[in-house]
Amino acid sequence: MRIKLWVSSLFTLGILSGFVLAIILAIAYVAGAIHWPLIIGIVIGYNLLAWLVGPWITTLIYRWMYKAKFYTIDELPDRELAAFITRICKEQSMRAPRIGIIDDQNPTAFTYGSAAYNARIVYTAGLNHFLTKEEVNAVIAHEIGHIVHKDFIIMTVAATLLQILYETYVVLTKTRNSRSTLGKRGEKGNGRAALYLIGLVSYVFYWIGTYLLLFLSRTREYYADAFSAQVTKNPNLLASALIKIAYGIASVPDTEKTAHLLNNTRAQGIYDLKAANDVGLVYQNANQDKKLLARALTYDFVNPWAWIEELSSTHPLTGKRIRALCAMSKTPLFDFDRLNITVDKGRMWRGFFTDAIVQYSVPIAVLAGVLTVMIGALAGWSNLVLIAGGITLGIGILAYLRVRYRFPLNAFDPLPVAELMGDLYASPVRGRPVQLTGAAIGRGEAGFILGEDMMFQDKTGIIYLNYESIIPLIGNWIFGWKKVEALINKPANATGWFLRGATHHLELYRYVCSEQTIKSWARAWHIIGAAILFAVLSAIVLFLALGM
């Protein structure tokens, strides 16, 4: 079982509170903190007010922008759902929340409020379109789980602590008039230096706290999932609902209003929007092939890059959520153990470490080069410029080799999309050179007439193509405006590099359609970037040489 939610909450809040307390005490000691308590008071007061009145303001926004209709449990048109919610709330000794319904075909649901007494659950009509009645119940039970656990209150408190840390950083590092802001101790040079250092530490705490908050957010999703499995007595309902919701989000064209809704409720919603598009396409491609779908989901809990991608996500990766739900069922939707999905861990980790070395070699080399030059300058090395020049040349070579690694010009193997989806060893760093045969079926961003990227379909599935013009931005817009529409539904070969992290796509190299060959400059622009880096570093070395 996952770490208990209350343990995660106390751990996260305890760490964040400790960070904040350490910063405040340091300021009080060094600077006297004459005006600082007022700043903290304003931050806390503002967040307290927002917490109290926020639900009513949010409700007004949803009524106005998305035409949401809110109902009490007795007014809810879906009487079966009303009876289901009433039963759960009676079992939990809580009042039934108000329910909001938005007439939008993108399936999603989310919860907000300042406490259980004024919590609201909102869902879109798309849930009823893509899900069965029982699966809709499972999704709503997940949202009720957030209210029962009161985890959104913890998230609000934690976010306030993060804001205090950030405000501390801003005041101590950005404010020039330290005397008026921080008191007499801030007047002295040593005092100002100490306060600046405290500000930098506060910023470090802020970033650590941000990842702790994301960790807490993911933990609360696991517990809401478990609550749904418990009250429905069938974990498979939510597992299948998650996959169908992802498919719905990926397949329904986004209007501007829908895009705002999905992005604005990303942290609150049942799904992380970024992951939904990827899993939705996998579901569409699997065509009821459970082993193919299970293999694609397995990537989320066996590939190290997936774990790294998850660190910045508000939700657990879909494969991990579904595996946790399936572990609660006697007859799981996906029995990952019995599907005989073999993983060569040696190959997986060798590939990961090689990828990591390549990915971070240039920034590490730049940092090492800067430190070497600084030490050499302090030590008075006579050949410092020559050393700096050698370091610059080395960094330029590394940058070029990184491009060669990411975009290898090996044979482009003719492969189906379905096979790429099931590649557990795929990487966001090293592209797999492939050639797909099929046709573009639409724009990457539906409805955006300047969108240059395309959705490509072969006999086995759909994948996202990333196109890059030789002229950045403007060239992409012109291509999207003038050419994409003419390419749709015409047989074509798409050649490029398959990359996968939390999401998957093909970095386009060549697109051949109706005897027309379109060149994409993704690889070339990475080479140009490496050349620019080398030129900038060379200019700095030359400047140092002339100065000496």
C-alpha positions as CSV (number, residue, x, y, z in Angstrom):
1,M,0.0,0.0,0.0
2,R,1.1,3.6,-0.7
3,I,2.5,5.8,2.0
4,K,-0.4,6.9,4.2
5,L,-2.0,10.1,3.1
6,W,-1.8,11.7,6.5
7,V,1.9,10.8,6.8
8,S,2.6,12.4,3.4
9,S,0.6,15.5,4.4
10,L,2.4,15.9,7.8
11,F,5.8,15.2,6.2
12,T,5.2,17.8,3.4
13,L,3.7,20.5,5.7
14,G,6.3,19.8,8.4
15,I,9.2,20.3,5.9
16,L,7.6,23.4,4.4
17,S,6.8,24.9,7.8
18,G,10.4,24.2,8.9
19,F,11.8,26.0,5.9
20,V,9.5,29.0,6.5
21,L,10.3,29.1,10.2
22,A,14.1,28.9,9.6
23,I,13.9,31.8,7.1
24,I,11.8,34.0,9.4
25,L,14.0,33.4,12.4
26,A,17.1,34.1,10.4
27,I,15.6,37.4,9.2
28,A,14.5,38.4,12.7
29,Y,18.0,37.7,14.0
30,V,20.0,39.5,11.3
31,A,17.7,42.3,10.3
32,G,15.4,43.0,13.2
33,A,12.4,42.2,11.0
34,I,10.7,45.5,11.6
35,H,8.4,45.4,8.5
36,W,8.7,41.7,7.6
37,P,5.9,40.4,9.9
38,L,3.6,42.8,8.2
39,I,4.5,41.3,4.8
40,I,4.0,37.8,6.2
41,G,0.7,38.9,7.7
42,I,-0.5,40.2,4.3
43,V,0.4,37.0,2.5
44,I,-1.3,34.9,5.1
45,G,-4.4,37.2,5.3
46,Y,-4.7,37.3,1.5
47,N,-4.5,33.5,1.2
48,L,-6.9,33.0,4.1
49,L,-9.4,35.3,2.4
50,A,-8.9,33.6,-0.9
51,W,-9.4,30.2,0.8
52,L,-12.7,31.4,2.4
53,V,-14.3,33.2,-0.5
54,G,-12.5,31.4,-3.4
55,P,-15.2,28.7,-3.8
56,W,-18.0,31.2,-4.4
57,I,-15.8,33.2,-6.9
58,T,-14.8,30.0,-8.7
59,T,-18.4,29.0,-9.0
60,L,-19.3,32.4,-10.5
61,I,-16.4,31.9,-13.0
62,Y,-17.6,28.5,-14.0
63,R,-21.2,29.7,-14.4
64,W,-20.1,32.7,-16.5
65,M,-17.3,31.3,-18.6
66,Y,-18.4,27.6,-19.1
67,K,-22.2,27.9,-18.5
68,A,-21.9,25.4,-15.7
69,K,-25.2,24.5,-14.0
70,F,-25.1,23.7,-10.3
71,Y,-27.5,21.5,-8.5
72,T,-28.1,20.3,-5.0
73,I,-28.3,16.6,-4.6
74,D,-32.1,16.7,-4.7
75,E,-32.1,18.7,-7.9
76,L,-29.5,16.6,-9.8
77,P,-31.2,15.4,-13.1
78,D,-29.3,12.1,-13.0
79,R,-31.3,10.4,-10.2
80,E,-29.1,7.2,-10.3
81,L,-26.0,9.3,-9.8
82,A,-27.8,11.3,-7.0
83,A,-28.7,8.1,-5.2
84,F,-25.0,6.9,-5.5
85,I,-23.6,10.1,-4.1
86,T,-26.2,10.2,-1.3
87,R,-25.3,6.6,-0.3
88,I,-21.6,7.4,-0.1
89,C,-22.1,10.7,1.8
90,K,-24.4,8.9,4.3
91,E,-21.7,6.3,4.9
92,Q,-19.1,9.0,5.4
93,S,-21.4,11.1,7.7
94,M,-21.0,14.1,5.5
95,R,-23.3,16.5,3.6
96,A,-23.6,15.8,-0.1
97,P,-21.7,18.4,-2.1
98,R,-23.3,20.6,-4.8
99,I,-22.7,19.2,-8.3
100,G,-21.8,21.3,-11.3
101,I,-22.3,20.1,-14.9
102,I,-20.5,21.7,-17.9
103,D,-21.9,21.0,-21.4
104,D,-18.6,20.0,-23.0
105,Q,-17.6,16.7,-24.7
106,N,-14.1,16.6,-23.3
107,P,-14.5,14.2,-20.3
108,T,-13.1,15.5,-17.0
109,A,-14.1,16.0,-13.4
110,F,-12.7,18.0,-10.5
111,T,-13.3,19.2,-6.9
112,Y,-12.8,22.5,-5.2
113,G,-13.8,24.2,-2.0
114,S,-12.4,25.6,1.2
115,A,-13.7,22.8,3.4
116,A,-16.1,19.8,3.2
117,Y,-19.1,22.0,4.0
118,N,-18.8,24.1,0.8
119,A,-17.0,21.6,-1.5
120,R,-18.2,21.4,-5.1
121,I,-17.8,18.6,-7.6
122,V,-17.9,19.6,-11.3
123,Y,-17.9,17.2,-14.3
124,T,-18.5,17.6,-18.0
125,A,-21.1,16.0,-20.2
126,G,-18.2,14.2,-21.9
127,L,-18.1,11.7,-19.0
128,N,-21.5,10.3,-19.9
129,H,-20.5,10.2,-23.6
130,F,-17.3,8.1,-23.2
131,L,-18.0,6.2,-19.9
132,T,-20.6,3.7,-18.7
133,K,-22.9,4.7,-15.8
134,E,-20.8,2.6,-13.4
135,E,-17.5,4.2,-14.6
136,V,-19.0,7.7,-14.1
137,N,-19.9,6.7,-10.6
138,A,-16.3,5.6,-10.0
139,V,-15.0,9.0,-11.2
140,I,-17.4,10.9,-9.0
141,A,-16.4,8.6,-6.1
142,H,-12.8,9.6,-6.7
143,E,-13.8,13.3,-6.4
144,I,-15.8,12.6,-3.2
145,G,-12.6,10.9,-1.9
146,H,-10.8,14.3,-2.1
147,I,-13.6,15.8,0.1
148,V,-13.5,13.0,2.6
149,H,-9.7,13.2,2.9
150,K,-9.8,17.1,3.0
151,D,-6.6,17.0,1.0
152,F,-7.4,20.2,-0.9
153,I,-7.2,22.1,2.4
154,I,-3.7,20.7,3.0
155,M,-2.8,21.7,-0.6
156,T,-4.0,25.3,0.1
157,V,-1.9,25.6,3.3
158,A,1.2,24.2,1.6
159,A,0.8,26.5,-1.3
160,T,0.6,29.5,1.1
161,L,3.9,28.4,2.8
162,L,5.5,28.2,-0.6
163,Q,4.3,31.7,-1.4
164,I,5.8,33.0,1.8
165,L,9.2,31.5,0.9
166,Y,9.1,33.1,-2.6
167,E,8.1,36.5,-1.2
168,T,11.0,36.2,1.3
169,Y,13.4,35.6,-1.6
170,V,12.0,38.5,-3.6
171,V,12.2,41.0,-0.7
172,L,15.7,40.0,0.4
173,T,17.3,39.8,-3.0
174,K,15.4,42.3,-5.1
175,T,14.8,45.2,-2.6
176,R,17.5,47.9,-2.9
177,N,16.4,49.9,0.1
178,S,17.3,47.4,2.8
179,R,17.2,50.0,5.5
180,S,13.5,50.9,5.0
181,T,12.4,47.3,4.5
182,L,14.5,45.3,6.9
183,G,15.5,47.6,9.7
184,K,18.8,48.9,11.2
185,R,20.7,45.7,11.0
186,G,20.1,45.7,7.2
187,E,22.1,48.9,6.9
188,K,25.5,47.3,7.6
189,G,27.4,45.7,4.8
190,N,27.7,42.3,6.6
191,G,24.0,42.4,7.5
192,R,23.0,43.1,3.9
193,A,25.2,40.2,2.7
194,A,23.7,37.9,5.3
195,L,20.1,38.9,4.3
196,Y,20.9,38.3,0.6
197,L,22.2,34.9,1.5
198,I,19.1,34.1,3.4
199,G,17.1,35.2,0.4
200,L,18.9,32.7,-1.8
201,V,18.4,29.9,0.7
202,S,14.7,30.8,0.8
203,Y,14.6,30.4,-3.0
204,V,16.3,27.0,-2.7
205,F,13.7,26.0,-0.1
206,Y,11.0,27.3,-2.4
207,W,12.1,25.0,-5.2
208,I,12.4,22.0,-2.9
209,G,9.0,22.8,-1.5
210,T,7.5,22.9,-5.0
211,Y,8.5,19.3,-5.6
212,L,7.3,18.3,-2.2
213,L,3.9,19.9,-3.0
214,L,3.8,17.9,-6.3
215,F,4.6,14.8,-4.4
216,L,1.7,15.5,-2.0
217,S,-0.5,16.1,-5.0
218,R,0.3,12.7,-6.5
219,T,-0.1,11.0,-3.2
220,R,-3.6,12.4,-2.7
221,E,-4.6,11.1,-6.1
222,Y,-3.6,7.6,-5.1
223,Y,-5.8,7.8,-2.1
224,A,-8.8,9.2,-4.0
225,D,-8.4,6.3,-6.4
226,A,-8.3,3.8,-3.5
227,F,-11.4,5.5,-2.0
228,S,-13.3,5.0,-5.3
229,A,-12.2,1.4,-5.5
230,Q,-13.5,0.8,-1.9
231,V,-16.9,2.4,-2.3
232,T,-17.6,0.9,-5.8
233,K,-16.2,-2.4,-4.8
234,N,-14.7,-2.7,-8.2
235,P,-11.3,-1.1,-8.9
236,N,-11.6,-2.0,-12.6
237,L,-14.3,0.7,-13.0
238,L,-11.9,3.6,-12.3
239,A,-9.0,1.9,-14.2
240,S,-11.1,1.6,-17.4
241,A,-12.5,5.1,-16.8
242,L,-9.1,6.6,-16.6
243,I,-8.1,5.1,-20.0
244,K,-11.4,6.2,-21.6
245,I,-11.1,9.7,-20.2
246,A,-7.6,10.0,-21.7
247,Y,-9.0,8.7,-25.0
248,G,-11.8,11.3,-24.9
249,I,-9.5,14.2,-24.2
250,A,-7.1,13.1,-27.0
251,S,-9.9,12.5,-29.6
252,V,-12.3,15.4,-29.0
253,P,-11.1,18.6,-30.9
254,D,-10.4,21.4,-28.4
255,T,-12.2,24.7,-28.6
256,E,-10.5,27.7,-27.0
257,K,-12.9,27.5,-24.1
258,T,-12.3,23.7,-23.6
259,A,-8.5,24.3,-23.7
260,H,-8.8,26.9,-21.0
261,L,-11.0,24.5,-18.9
262,L,-8.6,21.6,-19.2
263,N,-5.5,23.7,-18.5
264,N,-7.0,25.7,-15.6
265,T,-8.2,22.5,-13.8
266,R,-5.0,20.5,-14.5
267,A,-4.0,20.2,-10.9
268,Q,-7.6,19.7,-9.6
269,G,-8.8,17.4,-12.3
270,I,-8.9,13.6,-12.4
271,Y,-6.2,13.6,-15.1
272,D,-3.0,15.5,-15.9
273,L,-3.7,16.9,-19.4
274,K,-0.2,16.1,-20.7
275,A,-0.5,12.4,-19.9
276,A,-4.0,12.2,-21.2
277,N,-3.1,13.0,-24.7
278,D,-0.4,10.2,-24.7
279,V,-2.5,7.5,-23.1
280,G,-5.5,8.4,-25.2
281,L,-3.6,7.8,-28.4
282,V,-2.3,4.5,-27.0
283,Y,-5.8,3.4,-26.2
284,Q,-7.0,4.3,-29.7
285,N,-4.0,2.5,-31.3
286,A,-4.4,-0.7,-29.1
287,N,-7.8,-1.5,-30.8
288,Q,-8.8,-3.7,-27.9
289,D,-5.4,-5.4,-27.8
290,K,-5.0,-5.5,-24.0
291,K,-1.5,-6.8,-24.1
292,L,-0.4,-3.9,-26.4
293,L,-2.1,-1.4,-24.1
294,A,-0.6,-3.0,-21.0
295,R,2.9,-2.9,-22.5
296,A,2.5,0.8,-23.3
297,L,1.4,1.5,-19.7
298,T,4.2,-0.7,-18.3
299,Y,6.7,2.0,-19.6
300,D,5.4,4.3,-16.8
301,F,6.7,2.0,-14.0
302,V,9.8,0.4,-15.5
303,N,11.6,3.1,-17.5
304,P,13.7,5.5,-15.3
305,W,12.9,8.4,-17.6
306,A,9.2,8.0,-16.7
307,W,10.1,8.4,-13.0
308,I,12.0,11.6,-13.8
309,E,9.1,13.0,-15.8
310,E,6.7,12.2,-13.0
311,L,8.6,14.5,-10.6
312,S,7.1,17.6,-12.2
313,S,3.6,16.1,-12.6
314,T,0.6,16.9,-10.4
315,H,-0.7,13.3,-11.0
316,P,0.9,9.9,-10.9
317,L,1.7,8.4,-14.3
318,T,-1.3,6.6,-15.7
319,G,0.4,3.2,-15.8
320,K,1.3,3.5,-12.1
321,R,-2.3,4.5,-11.2
322,I,-3.8,1.6,-13.1
323,R,-1.3,-0.9,-11.7
324,A,-2.2,0.3,-8.2
325,L,-6.0,-0.1,-8.9
326,C,-5.5,-3.5,-10.5
327,A,-3.6,-4.7,-7.4
328,M,-6.8,-4.1,-5.4
329,S,-8.8,-6.4,-7.7
330,K,-9.2,-10.1,-7.6
331,T,-9.9,-10.1,-11.3
332,P,-7.8,-7.1,-12.5
333,L,-8.4,-5.3,-15.8
334,F,-4.7,-5.8,-16.5
335,D,-2.9,-8.6,-14.8
336,F,0.6,-7.2,-15.5
337,D,2.3,-10.2,-13.8
338,R,0.6,-12.8,-16.1
339,L,0.9,-10.9,-19.3
340,N,4.5,-12.0,-19.5
341,I,5.9,-8.6,-20.4
342,T,9.6,-9.1,-20.1
343,V,12.0,-6.3,-19.3
344,D,15.8,-6.5,-19.8
345,K,16.7,-4.3,-16.8
346,G,20.4,-4.4,-17.7
347,R,19.6,-2.9,-21.1
348,M,17.2,-0.5,-19.6
349,W,19.6,1.0,-17.1
350,R,22.6,1.0,-19.5
351,G,20.5,3.0,-21.9
352,F,19.4,5.3,-19.1
353,F,22.8,6.1,-17.8
354,T,24.2,6.6,-21.3
355,D,21.2,9.0,-22.1
356,A,21.8,10.8,-18.8
357,I,25.5,11.3,-19.5
358,V,24.8,12.6,-23.0
359,Q,21.9,14.8,-21.8
360,Y,23.7,16.6,-19.0
361,S,27.3,16.5,-20.4
362,V,27.2,20.0,-21.9
363,P,25.8,21.9,-18.8
364,I,28.2,20.0,-16.6
365,A,31.1,20.8,-18.9
366,V,30.1,24.5,-19.0
367,L,29.9,24.6,-15.1
368,A,33.2,22.8,-14.8
369,G,34.8,25.1,-17.3
370,V,33.6,28.2,-15.5
371,L,34.9,26.9,-12.2
372,T,38.3,26.1,-13.8
373,V,38.6,29.5,-15.3
374,M,37.7,31.2,-12.0
375,I,40.2,29.1,-10.1
376,G,42.8,29.8,-12.7
377,A,42.2,33.5,-12.5
378,L,42.5,33.5,-8.7
379,A,45.7,31.4,-8.9
380,G,47.2,33.6,-11.7
381,W,47.7,30.9,-14.3
382,S,49.8,32.2,-17.2
383,N,48.2,30.0,-19.8
384,L,44.6,30.6,-18.7
385,V,43.3,31.8,-22.1
386,L,44.7,28.7,-23.8
387,I,43.0,26.5,-21.2
388,A,39.7,28.3,-21.6
389,G,40.0,27.9,-25.4
390,G,40.6,24.2,-25.0
391,I,37.5,23.9,-22.7
392,T,35.4,25.9,-25.2
393,L,36.5,23.6,-28.0
394,G,35.6,20.5,-25.9
395,I,32.2,21.9,-25.0
396,G,31.5,22.6,-28.7
397,I,32.4,19.0,-29.6
398,L,30.2,17.7,-26.8
399,A,27.3,19.7,-28.0
400,Y,27.7,18.4,-31.5
401,L,28.0,14.8,-30.4
402,R,24.9,15.2,-28.3
403,V,23.0,16.2,-31.5
404,R,24.4,13.2,-33.3
405,Y,23.3,11.0,-30.4
406,R,19.8,12.4,-30.3
407,F,19.3,12.3,-34.1
408,P,21.3,9.3,-35.4
409,L,21.5,9.1,-39.2
410,N,21.2,5.3,-39.3
411,A,18.9,3.4,-41.5
412,F,15.3,4.6,-40.9
413,D,13.6,1.3,-40.2
414,P,10.0,0.9,-41.5
415,L,8.0,0.2,-38.4
416,P,4.3,0.4,-37.4
417,V,3.1,3.0,-34.8
418,A,1.9,0.2,-32.6
419,E,5.4,-1.3,-32.2
420,L,6.7,2.2,-31.2
421,M,4.0,2.5,-28.6
422,G,5.1,-0.7,-26.9
423,D,8.8,0.1,-26.9
424,L,9.7,0.0,-23.2
425,Y,13.3,1.1,-23.9
426,A,12.3,4.3,-25.8
427,S,13.9,7.5,-24.6
428,P,13.4,11.3,-24.5
429,V,17.1,11.7,-25.3
430,R,18.0,9.2,-28.0
431,G,15.7,9.1,-31.0
432,R,14.9,5.9,-32.8
433,P,15.1,6.4,-36.6
434,V,12.0,5.1,-38.2
435,Q,9.9,5.4,-41.3
436,L,6.1,5.4,-41.1
437,T,3.7,4.8,-43.9
438,G,0.2,6.2,-43.7
439,A,-1.4,9.7,-43.9
440,A,-1.8,12.9,-41.9
441,I,-5.3,13.0,-40.5
442,G,-5.3,16.4,-38.9
443,R,-3.4,19.1,-37.2
444,G,-1.5,18.5,-34.0
445,E,-3.5,21.2,-32.4
446,A,-7.0,20.9,-33.7
447,G,-8.5,24.1,-35.0
448,F,-5.3,26.2,-35.0
449,I,-4.9,27.2,-38.6
450,L,-1.3,28.2,-38.1
451,G,-0.4,24.9,-36.4
452,E,2.5,23.3,-38.3
453,D,2.5,19.9,-36.5
454,M,0.3,17.0,-37.6
455,M,-1.4,13.8,-36.4
456,F,-0.2,10.9,-38.5
457,Q,-2.0,7.6,-38.8
458,D,-0.9,4.2,-40.2
459,K,-2.7,0.9,-40.2
460,T,-1.9,0.3,-36.5
461,G,-2.2,3.7,-34.8
462,I,-1.8,7.4,-34.5
463,I,1.3,9.5,-33.6
464,Y,2.1,13.2,-33.3
465,L,4.6,14.7,-35.8
466,N,6.8,17.6,-34.9
467,Y,7.8,19.8,-37.9
468,E,10.4,22.6,-37.7
469,S,10.9,25.1,-40.5
470,I,14.2,26.5,-41.6
471,I,12.9,29.9,-40.4
472,P,11.9,29.6,-36.7
473,L,8.3,30.4,-35.7
474,I,7.3,32.5,-38.7
475,G,8.3,29.7,-41.1
476,N,6.3,27.2,-38.9
477,W,3.2,29.4,-39.1
478,I,3.5,29.8,-42.9
479,F,3.8,26.0,-43.3
480,G,0.8,25.5,-41.0
481,W,-1.3,28.0,-42.9
482,K,-0.3,27.2,-46.5
483,K,0.6,23.5,-46.6
484,V,-0.8,21.4,-43.7
485,E,-4.4,21.4,-44.9
486,A,-3.3,20.2,-48.4
487,L,-1.4,17.2,-46.9
488,I,-4.3,15.8,-44.8
489,N,-5.7,12.4,-45.9
490,K,-3.1,12.0,-48.6
491,P,-0.8,8.8,-48.6
492,A,2.6,9.7,-47.3
493,N,5.9,8.4,-45.7
494,A,7.0,10.2,-42.6
495,T,10.7,9.7,-41.7
496,G,12.1,10.9,-38.4
497,W,13.1,10.0,-34.8
498,F,10.7,8.5,-32.3
499,L,11.1,10.0,-28.8
500,R,9.2,9.2,-25.6
501,G,9.2,10.6,-22.1
502,A,5.8,11.2,-20.4
503,T,4.5,11.7,-24.0
504,H,5.6,10.3,-27.4
505,H,6.1,11.9,-30.8
506,L,8.1,11.8,-34.0
507,E,10.7,14.5,-34.7
508,L,10.2,14.9,-38.4
509,Y,13.1,14.6,-40.8
510,R,11.4,14.1,-44.2
511,Y,7.8,14.0,-45.3
512,V,7.1,12.5,-48.7
513,C,3.6,13.0,-50.1
514,S,2.3,13.0,-53.8
515,E,5.9,13.1,-55.1
516,Q,6.5,16.2,-52.9
517,T,9.3,16.0,-50.4
518,I,9.1,18.3,-47.4
519,K,12.2,18.8,-45.3
520,S,12.0,19.3,-41.5
521,W,14.9,21.1,-39.9
522,A,14.6,19.8,-36.3
523,R,18.0,18.1,-36.4
524,A,19.6,21.1,-38.2
525,W,18.4,23.5,-35.6
526,H,20.0,21.5,-32.8
527,I,23.3,21.6,-34.8
528,I,22.8,25.4,-35.2
529,G,22.2,25.7,-31.4
530,A,25.5,23.8,-30.8
531,A,27.3,26.1,-33.2
532,I,25.9,29.2,-31.5
533,L,27.0,27.9,-28.1
534,F,30.5,27.4,-29.4
535,A,30.5,30.8,-31.0
536,V,29.4,32.6,-27.7
537,L,31.9,30.7,-25.6
538,S,34.7,31.5,-28.2
539,A,33.8,35.2,-28.1
540,I,34.0,35.2,-24.3
541,V,37.5,33.5,-24.4
542,L,38.6,36.1,-27.0
543,F,37.4,38.9,-24.9
544,L,39.3,37.5,-21.9
545,A,42.4,37.1,-24.1
546,L,42.3,40.7,-25.3
547,G,41.6,42.0,-21.8
548,M,44.7,40.2,-20.5
